[in-house]
Amino acid sequence: MARPTEPAPSYSKMRLLYEVYYGFRPSKPVFTPEDYPDLTGKTAIVTGCNTGIGLETVKQLYNKNCNVVMVVRTESKGIAARDAILKEYPESKGELNVVGGCDYSDLTLIKGAAQEIKEVLNDQPISIIIHNAGLMASFNNLTSEQGYELMFQTNDLGPQLLQHFLDPLFLKKDSALKRIVWVSSGAHLLGPKEYGIFWDNPTFKDAPIESRPAAAVLYGQSKSGNILQASAWAIKNKKIVDEINCVSTSCYPGNLNTDLQRDWSWIQRVLLSRLMWDGKYGAYSELYGALYPHLDSRDQGAYICPFGEIHDPREDLKAGLKNGTDLAFWDFVEKTIQPFF
Ligand SMILES: NC(=O)c1ccc[n+]([C@@H]2O[C@H](COP(=O)([O-])OP(=O)(O)OC[C@H]3O[C@@H](n4cnc5c(N)ncnc54)[C@H](OP(=O)(O)O)[C@@H]3O)[C@@H](O)[C@H]2O)c1
């Protein structure tokens, strides 16, 4: 695969420790639902929103009269979530539609799901895309239908493939609000030391399971990838992005009690859940990327931290956003997903 052209700078372990601490004790959110604009007539796509942070994010968008397409892998879970939101916000003038079957563990399914999104939208342009769906597994041996390591496929290949299909509707000039949020994590700090990516074979395709690192490192790689994708998407589409003022950011939503930790042992859950925050705080972080009015082209590829402020990612990734490593990663993913266009 294409590799970074510059060696990755080293990073300070003290800073890593500080960022881990910050994830558990972040600053208070400063941009919260009272500050969100009215979203009448705007359309948002949120993936993985039948539960957790995505569900909270959809609630806040819908409460501001947004038309939200809830993209999920299991339709019945999406419908149950939609019905609960409709009950909770009876005053909203927005719309909620559910598109099921967007299961990133099989890339052959994504084109069909994207087609369904287009039919639901009936050619209306999209204002906001939040790539929220994600997998954090406790095991390093999970493999997708395509033979790729499952966290990499779910967190990097799937979202970039869906974005490919949504670009024509997103890159239409319609309103001043054009945002993409690639949901990353503070766990990118655990990714491998060369810009967070195992450049020799990030998907671990055909590699023996024993050659895979620990699950946390694989998750860290996939979340480093999201930071690179946020920046690379904006560079790849620079001409039109500048014309219509899109802003593409990555976001570490926080350390939150959600279903993400579904395969942790009960003891892990009991101990760590005391330190973690309610999922709605994660929505504040994601919606900072989607709605904060003062983001502009200078914030392209910015890394949003809980609960809505911009930090630098790990030192090597920060450098990678300036020296073309983001594009090398994007091109690798693009080549991998091309058979599914
Ligand atoms: N919670 C945290 O502390 C935390 C911290 C940092 C980053 N994040 C990131 O925030 C995002 C949301 O996480 P969350 O905490 O809300 O987790 P969650 O409650 O587990 O929700 C994850 C969502 O992703 C969906 N998903 C999982 N695998 C999928 C696949 N193969 N294809 C399509 N969708 C899939 C899930 O669908 P099902 O319900 O059908 O499984 C669910 O809707 C993720 O990207 C996660 O990495 C979370």
The ligand as a MOL file (V3000), in Angstrom:
LIG
                    3D

  0  0  0     0  0            999 V3000
M  V30 BEGIN CTAB
M  V30 COUNTS 48 52 0 0 0
M  V30 BEGIN ATOM
M  V30 1 N -18.8640 5.1670 24.3410 0
M  V30 2 C -17.6440 5.6690 24.4000 0
M  V30 3 O -17.0750 5.8170 25.4800 0
M  V30 4 C -16.9200 6.0830 23.1420 0
M  V30 5 C -15.6580 6.6720 23.2920 0
M  V30 6 C -14.9830 7.0670 22.1600 0
M  V30 7 C -15.5350 6.8620 20.9090 0
M  V30 8 N -16.7530 6.2790 20.7870 0 CHG=1
M  V30 9 C -17.2910 6.0870 19.4230 0
M  V30 10 O -18.6020 6.6050 19.3660 0
M  V30 11 C -19.3720 5.9090 18.3780 0
M  V30 12 C -20.6930 5.4870 18.9730 0
M  V30 13 O -20.4370 4.5800 20.0100 0
M  V30 14 P -21.4380 4.2910 21.2210 0
M  V30 15 O -20.6580 4.4930 22.4480 0
M  V30 16 O -22.7120 4.9690 21.0380 0 CHG=-1
M  V30 17 O -21.5900 2.7090 21.0310 0
M  V30 18 P -22.8780 1.7720 20.9100 0
M  V30 19 O -23.8850 2.1610 21.9260 0
M  V30 20 O -22.3450 0.3840 20.9080 0
M  V30 21 O -23.4400 2.1220 19.4590 0
M  V30 22 C -22.7210 1.7360 18.3210 0
M  V30 23 C -23.6280 1.7530 17.1250 0
M  V30 24 O -22.8600 1.2570 16.0010 0
M  V30 25 C -23.5770 0.1920 15.4030 0
M  V30 26 N -22.6940 -0.8040 14.8010 0
M  V30 27 C -21.8460 -1.6640 15.4030 0
M  V30 28 N -21.2980 -2.4920 14.5090 0
M  V30 29 C -21.8070 -2.1470 13.2980 0
M  V30 30 C -21.6490 -2.6400 11.9770 0
M  V30 31 N -20.8810 -3.6980 11.7070 0
M  V30 32 N -22.3110 -2.0280 10.9810 0
M  V30 33 C -23.1220 -0.9770 11.2240 0
M  V30 34 N -23.3330 -0.4840 12.4470 0
M  V30 35 C -22.6920 -1.0710 13.4770 0
M  V30 36 C -24.3850 -0.4380 16.5390 0
M  V30 37 O -25.4750 -1.1830 16.0100 0
M  V30 38 P -26.1430 -2.3810 16.8870 0
M  V30 39 O -26.8310 -1.7240 18.0410 0
M  V30 40 O -27.0560 -3.0310 15.9210 0
M  V30 41 O -25.0080 -3.2510 17.3310 0
M  V30 42 C -24.8330 0.8140 17.2620 0
M  V30 43 O -25.9390 1.3790 16.6150 0
M  V30 44 C -18.4860 4.7440 17.9200 0
M  V30 45 O -17.8760 5.0800 16.7000 0
M  V30 46 C -17.4420 4.6240 19.0270 0
M  V30 47 O -16.2350 4.0710 18.5560 0
M  V30 48 C -17.4730 5.8860 21.8880 0
M  V30 END ATOM
M  V30 BEGIN BOND
M  V30 1 1 1 2
M  V30 2 2 2 3
M  V30 3 1 2 4
M  V30 4 1 4 5
M  V30 5 2 4 48
M  V30 6 2 5 6
M  V30 7 1 6 7
M  V30 8 2 7 8
M  V30 9 1 8 9
M  V30 10 1 8 48
M  V30 11 1 9 10
M  V30 12 1 9 46
M  V30 13 1 10 11
M  V30 14 1 11 12
M  V30 15 1 11 44
M  V30 16 1 12 13
M  V30 17 1 13 14
M  V30 18 2 14 15
M  V30 19 1 14 16
M  V30 20 1 14 17
M  V30 21 1 17 18
M  V30 22 2 18 19
M  V30 23 1 18 20
M  V30 24 1 18 21
M  V30 25 1 21 22
M  V30 26 1 22 23
M  V30 27 1 23 24
M  V30 28 1 23 42
M  V30 29 1 24 25
M  V30 30 1 25 26
M  V30 31 1 25 36
M  V30 32 1 26 27
M  V30 33 1 26 35
M  V30 34 2 27 28
M  V30 35 1 28 29
M  V30 36 1 29 30
M  V30 37 2 29 35
M  V30 38 1 30 31
M  V30 39 2 30 32
M  V30 40 1 32 33
M  V30 41 2 33 34
M  V30 42 1 34 35
M  V30 43 1 36 37
M  V30 44 1 36 42
M  V30 45 1 37 38
M  V30 46 2 38 39
M  V30 47 1 38 40
M  V30 48 1 38 41
M  V30 49 1 42 43
M  V30 50 1 44 45
M  V30 51 1 44 46
M  V30 52 1 46 47
M  V30 END BOND
M  V30 END CTAB
M  END
